[in-house]
Amino acid sequence: MIGFSYHGQLCRLLLAVMHFNENTNREQFINQNGEAGWRIVFPKFKKGDYSLKKMLVMPTYAYADTLTTKVIELATDRSMLETQMSDVLPVAPPTLCQEFYRPYKKTALSELKSRFSFGTDHGNPEDNKNNFN
């Protein structure tokens, strides 16, 4: 079972990019008195000293409305969905575990036994005593 599919991770990445792009240049928060908002923080590396940080306006999520209307539009017209999805989504690469050699159990056991036999008869511990000196 794949916990996080390639296409699912790609969609999450694209959502994060849209959120970041929309909220990159947020302005500084202005309170009711017209003063710029600041907050005081005490980072550990300053060992008790403080820093001031700008308070920014709350992030916006207008991209979600645009995305929702586009999804509804594509869901109502199946032919347009299929043509656009084949253009946008790449083919998923093979999983990482497919690149490795996976021996059969019998082969692995025979390799393990031959590895510890030190070139002598398999499984005779008396023959291998002198190999450890």
C-alpha positions as CSV (number, residue, x, y, z in Angstrom):
1,M,0.0,0.0,0.0
2,I,1.3,3.5,-0.9
3,G,0.6,5.9,1.9
4,F,1.4,9.0,-0.1
5,S,0.9,8.6,-3.8
6,Y,3.0,10.5,-6.3
7,H,0.0,12.5,-7.7
8,G,-1.4,13.2,-4.2
9,Q,2.0,14.7,-3.1
10,L,2.2,16.7,-6.3
11,C,-1.3,18.2,-5.6
12,R,-0.2,19.1,-2.1
13,L,2.9,20.7,-3.4
14,L,0.9,22.7,-6.0
15,L,-1.5,23.9,-3.3
16,A,1.4,25.0,-1.1
17,V,2.8,26.9,-4.0
18,M,-0.5,28.7,-4.7
19,H,-0.8,29.6,-1.0
20,F,2.7,30.9,-0.8
21,N,2.4,33.0,-4.0
22,E,-0.8,34.6,-2.9
23,N,0.5,35.5,0.5
24,T,4.1,36.5,-0.2
25,N,3.7,40.2,-0.1
26,R,1.4,40.7,2.9
27,E,1.3,44.1,4.4
28,Q,2.0,45.0,8.0
29,F,-1.0,44.9,10.3
30,I,-2.5,48.3,11.2
31,N,-4.5,48.4,14.4
32,Q,-7.6,50.5,15.1
33,N,-5.5,53.5,16.2
34,G,-3.7,53.5,12.9
35,E,-0.4,52.2,14.4
36,A,1.7,49.5,12.8
37,G,1.5,46.2,14.6
38,W,4.7,44.8,16.2
39,R,5.3,41.8,18.4
40,I,8.2,41.1,20.7
41,V,9.9,37.7,20.6
42,F,12.6,36.2,22.7
43,P,14.7,33.9,20.5
44,K,16.9,31.4,22.3
45,F,20.1,32.4,20.5
46,K,19.9,35.9,22.0
47,K,20.0,34.4,25.5
48,G,17.3,36.6,27.1
49,D,17.5,39.5,24.7
50,Y,14.5,40.4,22.5
51,S,13.7,41.1,18.8
52,L,10.8,42.9,17.2
53,K,8.8,41.4,14.4
54,K,6.2,42.9,12.1
55,M,2.7,41.6,12.6
56,L,1.3,40.9,9.1
57,V,-2.3,41.0,8.0
58,M,-4.0,37.6,8.0
59,P,-3.4,35.3,5.0
60,T,-6.0,35.1,2.2
61,Y,-7.4,32.1,0.5
62,A,-8.9,33.5,-2.7
63,Y,-7.0,30.9,-4.7
64,A,-9.2,28.3,-3.1
65,D,-12.4,29.9,-4.6
66,T,-10.8,30.0,-8.0
67,L,-9.7,26.4,-7.7
68,T,-13.1,25.3,-6.5
69,T,-14.9,26.9,-9.5
70,K,-12.4,25.4,-11.9
71,V,-12.9,21.9,-10.3
72,I,-16.7,22.2,-10.6
73,E,-16.3,23.4,-14.2
74,L,-14.1,20.4,-15.1
75,A,-16.3,17.9,-13.2
76,T,-19.4,18.9,-15.2
77,D,-17.6,18.5,-18.6
78,R,-15.8,15.1,-18.5
79,S,-14.2,15.3,-21.9
80,M,-12.5,18.6,-21.0
81,L,-11.3,17.0,-17.7
82,E,-9.7,14.0,-19.4
83,T,-7.9,16.1,-22.0
84,Q,-6.6,18.7,-19.5
85,M,-5.6,16.1,-16.9
86,S,-3.5,14.1,-19.4
87,D,-1.7,17.3,-20.3
88,V,-1.1,18.4,-16.7
89,L,-0.3,15.3,-14.7
90,P,3.0,13.5,-15.5
91,V,3.4,9.8,-15.4
92,A,4.3,8.7,-11.9
93,P,7.9,7.5,-11.6
94,P,8.5,3.9,-10.4
95,T,8.7,3.5,-6.6
96,L,12.1,3.5,-5.0
97,C,11.9,-0.2,-3.8
98,Q,11.5,-1.3,-7.4
99,E,15.1,-0.3,-8.1
100,F,16.6,-2.8,-5.7
101,Y,17.3,-6.4,-6.1
102,R,15.0,-8.7,-4.1
103,P,16.2,-12.3,-4.0
104,Y,14.1,-15.3,-3.3
105,K,14.3,-16.6,0.3
106,K,16.2,-19.8,-0.7
107,T,18.8,-17.7,-2.6
108,A,19.2,-15.4,0.4
109,L,19.6,-18.3,2.8
110,S,22.2,-20.0,0.6
111,E,24.2,-16.7,0.3
112,L,24.1,-16.3,4.0
113,K,25.3,-19.8,4.7
114,S,28.1,-19.5,2.1
115,R,29.1,-16.1,3.6
116,F,29.8,-17.5,7.0
117,S,31.3,-20.8,5.9
118,F,34.7,-19.1,5.0
119,G,35.1,-21.4,2.0
120,T,34.9,-24.7,4.0
121,D,32.2,-27.2,4.5
122,H,28.8,-25.5,5.3
123,G,27.9,-25.5,8.9
124,N,30.9,-27.3,10.5
125,P,32.0,-24.9,13.3
126,E,35.2,-27.0,14.1
127,D,36.7,-26.1,10.7
128,N,36.3,-22.4,11.2
129,K,38.0,-22.1,14.6
130,N,41.3,-21.0,13.2
131,N,39.9,-18.4,10.9
132,F,39.2,-16.0,13.8
133,N,42.8,-15.8,15.2
